[in-house]
């Protein structure tokens, strides 16, 4: 930009989508010229729900990665937890699996990842049980519970707000606002 002289560059572009770009081009929802510029080698990767045999391996990898990242002792996943992971449909694909495993590792007090450590939408009973760490929240307001969760997550991340926001599944600005709101 700003020059008439061509500059030679060597660039490789890797992109991913969960949309059918061929259809989008045909329906004029994606620019045809851009499509043909970026289309080179196409690799079709089926969604995780169609590759259930990959879930145990990916789970183990994300388990080790999360334990190392957050300085937690190596966690152990119970077989029934693994079965629930394999049986879930994973609408968010591998990224969702990674986030679920990361949250389980971070929030686990003892590193034993049983079914109660899973998010509610994955558990068959779809409710939090006492061993899921929610006993201390019974009888307090939602604001108090949120404040406690934020406080514990910040403690876990040694005050790293970026990591805490990621673990909590909220944006950094939202976390800053809540910290200010709760006077933390």
N, C-alpha and C positions, 0 to 999 in steps of 0.2 A: 504494500500500500504506500503510495506516495512516490513511486519510482516507475520509470518506463523500462528499466533494465531487468531482464529476467535473471533470476537467481536459482541455481540448481540446488535442489534439496533431495534428501533421501529420507522418506517418511514411510512408516508402516502404520496403518490404522486398523485397530482391532475393535470391533463393535459387537454388541449383543442386543437382542430384542426378544420380547415375548409376543410380538405381533407378526402377522404374515405380511411382509412388505410387498410381495408380488401383488396381493389383493389390494393393498392400500394404494399402490401405484395405479392399478386399473381403475380404482374408485376415485382417483385424483385426491387422495388424502395424504400422499407422500410425493414429493417432487421426483419426477422420472429422471431428470438429469443428475440429480444428487444420488439417486439409487444406483445408476449405472457407474457413477464415479467411485462409489464406495464398495460396490459389489465385486468381489474377487473370488476367493475361495469361501464357499459356504459350508459350514459344519452345522448339521442339525443335531441338537442335543435334546433328547426327550425330557419332559418334566420329571422331577424326582418321584412323583407318584407312579410313573411308569418304569422306574428303575429301583424298585424297593430293595433289591439285593445290594445296592450301593449304600443304603442307610447305615448299616452297622459299621462299615469301614469309615464313612464320613463322620459318624458320631464319635468314633474312637479318635480320629484325627483332631476334630474340633475340641474334644475333651482334653487331650494333651496340650493343644495350642492354648486353650483358655486357662488351664492350670498354670502353664508357664507364664503367660502374659500377666496374670494377676497374682503370681507368687503363692498359689495355693498348692497344698500337697496333692499328689496325683489322686484324682477321684476315681471311684469305682461305680460303674453302672450296673444295677441289678438286671438280671435277664428279663423280668417282667416289664421293666422300664423300656428296654430295647424293643420288646415286642410291641409295646404301645407306639413307639416311634415308627416302627416299620408299618404298623397298621394305619397311621395317620395319613391324610391326603396331601399335606404340604402345599397349600395354595401359594405360599411365598417361596416355594422351591428351596434350593440349597441355602440361600441367604437366611430364610426363616429357620431352617434346621440349625444353622450356625448360631443364630441369635438365641434360640431356645437352649442349646447346650451351654453357651456362654453364661446365660442367666442362671441356669441350674448350678454351674460350677461356682459362680460368684456368691450366690445366695445360700449355698449348702454349708451348714455349720460343721459337718463332720466328713464331708467328701463321699458319703454313701448316697448315691443318686437313685432313690426308689421312685415309684410312680407318683408319690406325693410331691416330689420336687418338680414335676412337670407343670406347665401352665394349665390353667383350668380347661381350656378348649381341647386339650389333648387327652386329659384324663377321662376314663370312661364314666366315672361317677360325677364328673363336672362340678366338684365342690372341693373346697379347701379343708383339709383335715388337720387335726392337732399337730401331727408330726410334720406338717408343711410349714411350721413356724408361724402360724397366725394366732396362736392362743393369746399372746400378749396384746392383740388388737381388739379382742372381744370387749365390748362395753365402752369403747372410746369413739370419739367423733371421727368422721372421715378426714377432716382437716388435721386432727392429731395423728391419725394413722399415716397420712401423707407426709407430715412433718417428720415423723419417726423413720419412715422409709428413706426419705431424702438424707436425714442425718446419718443413718446406718450406711447408706451407699457412699456418702462422702467420706465417712470414716474408713470404709473398705478400700476406697481409691486414694487414701491419704490426701484428701482434699482436692484431687484432680477433678475439676468440674466437667471437663470434656468427657472423660471416661464415665463419670457418674451419670451424665445426661444420656450417654449411649446405653448404659446398663438399664436405666429407667425407661428408655424408649421415648424420650422427650428431647426437644431441641435445647441447645445451650441457653438461649434467651429465656425460654420457659423456666429452666432450672434457676437462672439468675433471678428472675422475677419471684419465683416461689421462695428462694432463700431470703430475699428482701422482705417478702410478705410475712414470712414466719420469723423474721428477726434472727436469722442464723448467722 
